[in-house]
Amino acid sequence: MLKHRGFPGRLPGTDFQFTIRRPNPKGVTAISRRERYHDRRPADRRADSGFIKALWIQFGDQPFERGNLDAGRISWLFEREVIAAEDPFDPESYDALLVLDLRVAQLSFPDVFGE
């Protein structure tokens, strides 16, 4: 499992996790699309925004390996702001390639991109 050096482990000042420390011995947690409802807590929205900002700073518009990025946090953005960068895509692989969909990310999180 690739460890993304320099990527924040969590949203500063919170317990919202962005990375994992080691592979899950019971198997890889699958990435799946989670619905984001309009009545989500402000803290959850800040965590999504912080994660998008960290992805943008670390990877820009380039594909990146899932590695030690938290599957739960990715799942809140998957198939919207974060999309598969390979076909076929294996949602249960630490080697899976993902990429930011900048058009969708800029619309969803304008504060991150300064618009």
Secondary structure, DSSP 8 states (H G I E B T S, - for coil): ----TTS-SB-TTS--B-B-SS--TT-----------TT--HHHHHHHHHHHHHHHHHHTTS-EE-TTB-HHHHHTTBTTTEEESSSS--TT-TT-EEEE-HHHHHHH-HHHHT-
